[in-house]
């Protein structure tokens, strides 16, 4: 796949090895069964196959609820994101699959979808629920402003995992810890490190508000 959280590695594959050779993603499948097929090699989208399993869809803004209402195939809207729920022939009944998909069109009556991210891949210091797709978008915008510096790999965690203390009784303001590996052992200047924090605030309004109020500290970048 080359959409959603796979996009970063798809672009790396193209830049290092594939060049102009098209990357074709033929099927969207998992252990639970075949979910969709790519009917157009020029696109990274999949047409769902209603005959392989029964699908339900949870709107993205309802995913946090323990018993959300679901929608069916004929309820879906182009441009909206949904958590995928499947019932298959192997015995799984209304299984919350974990992938969040985006409807990008229809092939006759079957939805064409792109895979955006995994539901559980959230950063959530103060209720901002930042997903990997948005974090990657902020990274891409950030590195587009850097000259001659290319990202090789990244990781981001919430700082409370480290229990950082200023003193015996006072903890540091919670923040993201971002680990970056750059090509050719490059490093970022302090000014360049601040750009990612600013881009992230523009993408996620909750993070922007937390930064303005001081309830989240500026992210720490290590490379």
Secondary structure as the mmCIF struct_conf table of DSSP 4:
data_model
#
loop_
_struct_conf.conf_type_id
_struct_conf.id
_struct_conf.beg_label_comp_id
_struct_conf.beg_label_asym_id
_struct_conf.beg_label_seq_id
_struct_conf.end_label_comp_id
_struct_conf.end_label_asym_id
_struct_conf.end_label_seq_id
BEND BEND1 UNK A 3 UNK A 3
HELX_RH_3T_P HELX_RH_3T_P1 UNK A 4 UNK A 6
HELX_RH_AL_P HELX_RH_AL_P1 UNK A 7 UNK A 13
HELX_RH_PI_P HELX_RH_PI_P1 UNK A 14 UNK A 18
TURN_TY1_P TURN_TY1_P1 UNK A 19 UNK A 20
BEND BEND2 UNK A 21 UNK A 21
HELX_LH_PP_P HELX_LH_PP_P1 UNK A 22 UNK A 23
STRN STRN1 UNK A 27 UNK A 30
TURN_TY1_P TURN_TY1_P2 UNK A 31 UNK A 32
STRN STRN2 UNK A 33 UNK A 37
BEND BEND3 UNK A 39 UNK A 39
TURN_TY1_P TURN_TY1_P3 UNK A 41 UNK A 42
BEND BEND4 UNK A 43 UNK A 43
STRN STRN3 UNK A 46 UNK A 48
TURN_TY1_P TURN_TY1_P4 UNK A 50 UNK A 52
STRN STRN4 UNK A 53 UNK A 59
HELX_RH_3T_P HELX_RH_3T_P2 UNK A 60 UNK A 62
TURN_TY1_P TURN_TY1_P5 UNK A 63 UNK A 64
BEND BEND5 UNK A 65 UNK A 65
TURN_TY1_P TURN_TY1_P6 UNK A 66 UNK A 67
STRN STRN5 UNK A 71 UNK A 71
HELX_RH_3T_P HELX_RH_3T_P3 UNK A 73 UNK A 75
TURN_TY1_P TURN_TY1_P7 UNK A 78 UNK A 79
STRN STRN6 UNK A 81 UNK A 88
TURN_TY1_P TURN_TY1_P8 UNK A 89 UNK A 90
BEND BEND6 UNK A 91 UNK A 91
BEND BEND7 UNK A 94 UNK A 94
STRN STRN7 UNK A 95 UNK A 107
TURN_TY1_P TURN_TY1_P9 UNK A 108 UNK A 109
STRN STRN8 UNK A 110 UNK A 118
TURN_TY1_P TURN_TY1_P10 UNK A 119 UNK A 120
STRN STRN9 UNK A 122 UNK A 123
BEND BEND8 UNK A 125 UNK A 127
STRN STRN10 UNK A 130 UNK A 131
HELX_RH_AL_P HELX_RH_AL_P2 UNK A 132 UNK A 143
TURN_TY1_P TURN_TY1_P11 UNK A 144 UNK A 145
BEND BEND9 UNK A 146 UNK A 148
STRN STRN11 UNK A 151 UNK A 158
HELX_RH_3T_P HELX_RH_3T_P4 UNK A 159 UNK A 162
STRN STRN12 UNK A 165 UNK A 165
BEND BEND10 UNK A 166 UNK A 169
STRN STRN13 UNK A 171 UNK A 171
HELX_LH_PP_P HELX_LH_PP_P2 UNK A 172 UNK A 174
STRN STRN14 UNK A 176 UNK A 182
HELX_RH_3T_P HELX_RH_3T_P5 UNK A 183 UNK A 185
HELX_RH_AL_P HELX_RH_AL_P3 UNK A 190 UNK A 203
HELX_RH_AL_P HELX_RH_AL_P4 UNK A 205 UNK A 213
TURN_TY1_P TURN_TY1_P12 UNK A 214 UNK A 214
BEND BEND11 UNK A 215 UNK A 216
HELX_LH_PP_P HELX_LH_PP_P3 UNK A 217 UNK A 219
STRN STRN15 UNK A 220 UNK A 222
#
